[in-house]
Every structure is written in C-alpha cells, then in structure tokens.
Amino acid sequence: MPTEILMPALSPTMEEGTLAKWHVKEGDTVSSGDIMAEIETDKATMEFEAVDEGTIGKILVAEGTEGVKVNTAIAVLLEEGESADDIDTSTPTPKATQAADAGNEEAPAASEAPAPAPAAGSTPAPQAADGTRIFASPLARRIAADKGLNLADIKGSGPHGRIIKADVEGASAAPKPAAANAPAAAPAAAAPAAGPAADAVMAMYDGRDYEEISLNGMRKTIAARLTEAKQSIPHFYLRRDIELDALLKFRGELNKQLESRSVKLSVNDFIIKACALALQSVPDANAVWAGDRMLKLKPSDVAVAVAIEGGLFTPVLKDAEMKSLSALSAEMKDLAGRARDRKLAPREYQGGSFAISNLGMFGIDNFDAVINPPHGAILAVGAGVKKPIVGKDGELAVATVMSVTLSVDHRVIDGALGAKLLQAIKENLETPMTMLA
C-alpha cells in the first residue's frame, strides 16, 4: 500500500507549521536523505528529508500552506511496484512515514522497525504484563508518568495501535484507596485568568481604525512561554554597576593584534566569557529547574538572546568556559546570522543554564529580563555610558559604567548565591586580563 508522508514535529513546541517550499514534484524518485521540502516551524525554516526511497505519487499539501498540523499527511510515497492508481483518496492509507527527526515526539513507528536504543536519560520502553512491548510516543510516556497512568490499560489510537498524546491526556489514573485518618485534600487553586477574549477586546475598539495582525507560530510560542515564566517562576532581581574602562582598553589592544585574522571582538563576547567563567567559579548557580528536582550542569552552556523580525532566538554557546574570545566571537556571529535567517536547528537553541539579553546596543540603560525556563537566571545588560564615580582615593572621576540586572529563579538560586554569581561576573569584566589566564 502507498505510504503517507506526515508533517513532522521539528521542535518540541511545534504543533503546526507552514509548508514553505517543495523540492520535489509528483513523479520524482527520492532516496533516504534527499531534501523533499522546507518547513517553517515556530522557530525556524528547516529542511525535511526523506526516510525511505520511492516515488512521489501525490502531493497533498501545496507549498505556502500555513497551519498544517503535525502528523497531517502532506504527500504519498509509492514503493516499487505501486502506482498512482493504488492511492486511496477516500480513506487514510494504513502505513505512515516521518522524516528522521529526534525532536518529533509523536512520530509513528513502523511495526517492523527495530526499537532504537534509548538515549541517555530517556524513559525505557514500557512493557505489558506478558513482557511484550507497549508502543507509545516519548511525550505520551512522560504525560502518563506525570498522571500516574498505567500504559497497559490505555488503548492507543495511533498507527499500529501506538499510544499518543491524545490517548493519555483523556485518561485518568485509577483511584488509590485513601489512607486511614488522611486529611482532606486542599481545594485546587484557581487557574490564572487568561485575559479578555478577542471579541471582547475588538468590541472596545469598535469604530477605531486598526489593523488586525494574526499571530505566527513564533509569536504564539513566545507569548505562551513568557506567560508561563512570569506566572510560574518566582523571579527576584539583583543589580550592579560595572566599570568598563579597563575592558574597553584591553579590547582595543586585542583587536589590533587580531586585525590580520579579520577578528573583531565585541563587548558582548567578553560578557559571554565572563558569565561562563563565573558559572564555573560559582558552580551551585550553574543549574536549571526540572519540575521536581534541579539539574546542576558541569559545562557553562550560555544562551544569548538574538532579536529577529517578529520575535527572538536564544542560541546556546556550549562549553563557553573552554573557548577563546575569538572562538566565541566567531560562533556567536554564525549563530546570530543563521538565527536571523531562521536556519538554526533545535539543538542549537535548546538547553543551557543561563542566558544573556543585551539591549545596551539599543541605548537602553537598564531593564529586567524574563527568565527563559528552565534556566536558573538571565543577565540583562544595559549600555555603557560615561558617569561620575567616586574613585578608590575618594576623588570624583568619570568612568564608563554599564548597568546589569540578574533575574534569578528563587527555586534554583538563593539571594546570597545569586549575589556571588553577579560579583564574579563583575570581577571578570572589570579585570578582563584574568579571563585569558
């Protein structure tokens, strides 16, 4: 039977996407690894590769189509001996194939395919009482674990009876017998207000001239994540002024030496390095919140906010404490450029324990940034401006001063620990030569 090619989930937050461009047409032969299409997700435009070989029998979704739900059939692949006459357009075909993509949580597994080896830290495949494997997506397994569900009691509605997200979301755990003398459960907290509905808001502006702008996938994701962050993360804020004159002088000297290599270091490169080293010197602050526990990271994986049209990315510079300033500079330029072109892979903007948001280049003196979960903190960086200061000798002087604010998740980092981290960042920036030691 012909095989459906399904819309993949190319990022953990993707629920729908835009089929931006087809690279194949009906009748074309494809092999595993061939680029078939470009798909715009909530974060990037990514290439979609063929998994199996065959002939494109029918394209079901035209390029440029927006709002294509994940796992929707977008094309039909014909195998050897099959023809377009075999395509049944009245009912779904029994087989399905997905592009190879580690981020696809709901991709159906072919019954004849061997089970992949579990990734480090992944949940092992569940088994029924008789020892046979229960096929369930990773997302379904996580939801089932959170809800205390036994997957053996759930009937899967996915291909080949696979248990998917919808199956476990609608299921309830079997009630447990109440312990004797157990106290009554506290009433559940009311869900936070979602705000007025669109119709109600539009009614307020009836008769006024406005343009209605629909939300794209990225803006929807940003709105959801920032709302979640402000509602669920107990933020607190630490502020310091950092004198930059020594750093600016040192940067100028280094850039002269690096001219022959066409390298030009920015102040932001020094900030990234300073934060990475600070996380090493205050290791308890190099942590993330993981629901019912914390994860304390060993490397300094630092995310940096990059503004793009309609939103932002936070590409992650992994092992930043180990890299030279010039290496960090080159990597940051590459990541920022591909972020603006929406060409980053999910692995390049996921993870990290700490983030930097620099609005100083836009003339902002200071601001408070919202933590990007599951990070433990984010540093908001303002502009370096000339200010009067009191020198160590008590005399008035003028210095270039940069105001920074550390937004901290109090579940992960306490006040004194956050203060130590910010002090370490300040010391690294005010004595920049030590960052090369």
N, C-alpha and C positions, 0 to 999 in steps of 0.2 A: 504493500500500500504506500502511496506517496506520504512524505514526511512534512509536517508543518515546521516552519522556521518561526520561532516565537520572539517577541520583543523581549530583550534581556534586561535584567536589572543591573546596570553598570555601576551603581554606587549603593551603599546601604540605605540611603534616604530616597532613592528613586522609586516612585510609584507609577510615573508615566513619563513619556519623552516625546521628542519630535524626530520623525524620520527625515533627517535633513537632506540626505542625498543617497541615491542608489548608485553603486559602482558596477552593477550587473543588470542585465535585462533578460526577459524571458527567452529561453533557448540557450543561454550561456551555460557552459560547463564550469563547475567550480571544484576546487580541491581543498582539503583541510589547510587552513591558514590563509586562504585567499581573502582579501578585503571585499566584503559584499556591500557595505553601506556605512554611512556616517550617521550617528545618532546623537542628538543633543539632549543631555541629561539636565538635571537641576544644577549641575556644576560645570560641565564641560561638553565639548563635542568630541566624541570618541569613535574610533574605527571599530566596526563589527566584523569579526572574522568567521568564516565557515568552519564548521567542525568536521562535517562529512563531505565526501565527494558525491557529485551527482549533477543533474541539470536543473536549472531554474525553470520549473514548469509553469508557475503563475506568481505574479507579484500582486499581493492582496492589499497593500497599503501604499499609496502613491507618495513619492518624495515631497517633502514640505508639509506633510500631515502632522498636526500638533495634537497633543493629548492622547497619544497611543498608550494604552495601559500595558504595564508589564505582563508578560505571558499571553498577550494577544498575538494571534497568528498574523504574520506580516508577509509571508511568502510560502510557496510549496516547493519542496525539493523532490525531484524524481530520481530514483535509483536506476541502475542498469536493468533494462527490460521493461521499464514503465514508460508510459506516455501521458500526454495531457488528457487523453480520454479517460485515464484512470482517476483523475481528480474528481472527488465528490464535493460539489459546492453546496450541497444541501445540509450536510452534517459534518462535524469535525472529523478529521482523519484520526485513526487510533494511535499513531505514533507521533512523537514530537522531538525536536532537537533544538538545542540552545547553543549560542556562541560560547566558546570556552571563556569563562569569566569567574574568578574566585569570589567576586562580590555578589554574585547572583544567589540570593538566599532561597528562591523558590523554584530554581531550575529543575525540571523533571528529570529523573534518572531512568535511562533505558534499563529494562529488566535484565537484559543480557549483559550489561556492562559490569565489570568487576568493581567492587566497592573501593573507593580511593582510600589511601592511608590517611588517618586522621592527622590534622595539623596540630602542632604543639598547643596545648591548652584547649583544644576543641572538645565538645561533648561526644563521647563514644556513641556509635550507632546503637539504638535501643533494640532489645530482643523480646520476643514473646515468651510465654512460659515454656513452650516446647523448644526454645532455642533458635527459632527462625528469626531472621532479621525483620524489623519493622522499618519500612521506608518512610522517612519523614524529613522535611527540609530542616536545615540548621535553625532557622527562625522559629519554626513550629516546635522544635525540641526545646528551645530556650523559653518560649512562652509557656509550654506545658510544664517545664520545671518550675517556673515562677508561680504558676497557678496550682501546683501540686497535682497535676493530672497524670494518669497512667496511660501512656500512648497505646497500650494493648487494648484499652477499652474504647478507642476512638476509631471510627471508620473514615478512611481517607477518601477525599473526593478528587485528588489529583490524578495524573496519568498513572496507570498500573496500580491504582489504589493508594498512591502516595499521600501521606498526611501533610497538609499545607496549613498556612497561617489561618485561613478562614475556619478550618475544622476545629482548631484548638481555641480560637477566640470565642466560639459559640458554645464551648463545652464547659461544664462545671465539675469541680472536684467532688468526689463522694464525701458526704458529711462525716466528720470524725466524732466519735462519742465524746460528750462533754465530761471533763473530769469532775469528780465529786467536789462540792464546795467551790467550784470555779467561779470567779467574779463575772458579773455580766459584762459583755463587751461594750466598750465606749462607742457612742454614736459616731458614724463616719463623718469626717469633715466635709463641709460643702465644697463642691467643685468651684474653682475660681470663675468669676464672670467672664464670659468670652467677649464682652463688649456689644454694642448695639449691632443689629443685623444691617446688611447692606441697604435693604429697602428703607429702613428707618433713617439711616444716615442720608440717603439720597433725598428723602422727603424733606429733610431740614434745609436742603439747598434747592428746593423746587423754585424755578424761576430765575435762578442764578446761572451764569454762563460757566460751564466747566467741561473738562474733557475726562471721560472715564477711561482709566488705564487698567487693563486686565493684568493679573499677576502671572509672571512666568514661573517656571519651576524653581529657579534660584531664589527669587524674592519670596515665594511661599516657604521655602526651606529656611531662609534667614529669619523670617517672621516667626516661624514655629520654634526654632532653636533659641532665639533671643528671648521670646516669651517664656519658654521653659527655663532658661538660665536665670532670668530675673525672679521668677516665681519659686524656683526650687533651690537655688544656690544662695546660702547666707553670705552675701558679699560684705567685706569691710575694706577700708582703703587706707593706705599708708603713703605719705607724700614726702619727698625730699627734693632739695635743690642740689644740682651737680655742677661744679665749675669745670668748664671745658677748655680753658686756655692751653693747658699742657697737652691735652689730646689734639687740639687743632694744630699746635706747633709740630707735634710728633707726626701727625697725619701728613702734613705738608712735606716733612723731610722724607717720609717713606714714599710718598707719591713721586717725588723727584727721582728716587732710586729705582722706582718701578716703571718709569716712563718708557724705557727700552722694551719692556714686556707688554706695553699697552694696557697696564693695570692702573686703575684709579680707585683708591679706597674711599668709601663714603663714611660719614659719621655713623650711619646705620650699621655698617659692617662691624665697627668697634662695639656698638651696643649689643649686637648679636653675640659676639665673642665674650663680652663682659658678662652677659646673662648666663651663657653656657658655663663659664668658669665659676660663676657664683653658685650655680646649682651643684657643682662638684664640691665646693667648699662648704656648702650648707646642704648636705645630701638629704636630710629629712624633708626639705622643701621640694625636692625633685619627685613629686608624687601626684597621682591622679585619684579621683573618687570613682569607685567601681561598685556603686549600689549598696552592698553590704560589707564592703572592705575597701582598703586603699591599696594601690599598686605603687611601690617605691621603685622608680626607674634607676638604673645604673648609668646609662649614657645620658647626655644632655641633648635631647631632641627638641629643638626650639622652632616654634611656628611663628611666621611673620605675616601679618595682615597685608594683603595686596588689593588695592581698590581697582575694580574693573567696572565697565559700564553695566549698570543695573545691579551691582552687588559687590561682593568681595570673596577672595580666596585666602586661606591661611596655609600656604605650602610649608612643609616641615623640613628643616635642615637637620638631618640625623647626624649624631656623633659630632655635634658642633664644637665640643670642647677639644676634639682631636685635630681640628682642621686649622690651617693657617688663615690669616686675614685675607690673603689674596684668593685662597681656595673658597672661602665663604663668600667673598665678593662675586666671584665668577658663578658660583652655584646660585646665589640669590638673583643675579641678573637673568640667568637662564630660567629659573622657576617663575620669576615675575613676568618675563616675556611670554612664556607659554601659558601662564595663568590668564593674561590679557587676551590671548588667542583662544582660550578655553581648550587647551590641549594637554592639561595635566591629567595623569592617571590617578584614580582614587588613592592608591598607596602613597602618592606624593603630597596629598593634603590631609591625610588622616593620621591620627596619633599625636605624639608629642606630649609633654607635660606642662609646657609653659609657652606663652605667646607674647609677642611684641606688636603694639599698634602705634605707629609713628605718624602723628599729624603735624609735627613740628614743621615739616616741609611746606605745609599749607598756612603757616603763620599762626597756628594755634598755640597759645602759651601753656595751657594745661587743660586736662579733661579726665574723666573717669571712664575707663573701658569696661565692657561687659565680658565676663569670663566665658570662654568657649569650652563647654563641657566635653570631655571630663577633666580638662586641665585644672590644676590647683591654683594658678594665678596668671595674670596678664599684666604687662607693663605698658602704661600709656605714656608716650614720650612727647613732650612739647618742644617748642622752638628754643634754640639757644639765642638769648638776647643779652645785650650789654646792660648790666645792672650795677648799682653801687653796692659794695660789700665792706664789711669790717675785716681787715686783714689780721693775720696772727699777731702782729705787733700792736693791734688796736687802732691802726690808722685806717682812714677811709680809702678805698681803692675802687677801681672799676674792673669787672670781670665778665666773661661770657658765661651766663648761667642758664642751665636747662632744667626745667621743672618736670619731674616724673611722678606718676601715681601708680602704685602697685595695688591692683584689685585682687583680693585674696578670698578663696573659698575657706571659710572658717572651719568646715568639716575636715579639711585636709591640713591646713596650716594655721596654727595659733598666732596670736599677736606678736609675741616675742620672737617666734621663729620667722615670721614674715619680716620683722624689723631687721633680723640678722641677714636675711637674704638681700633686702634692699641696701643695707650697709655694704655688703660685699659687692653688689653691682656698682655702687657709688665709688668705692675704693678702686675697683678695676678701671673705671673710666677716668678717675682723677689722677691715677698713676699708670698710664697706658703701657709704659715700657714693661711692666711686670707681666702683662698678658703674653709677652713673647718668651718669657722665661720657661 
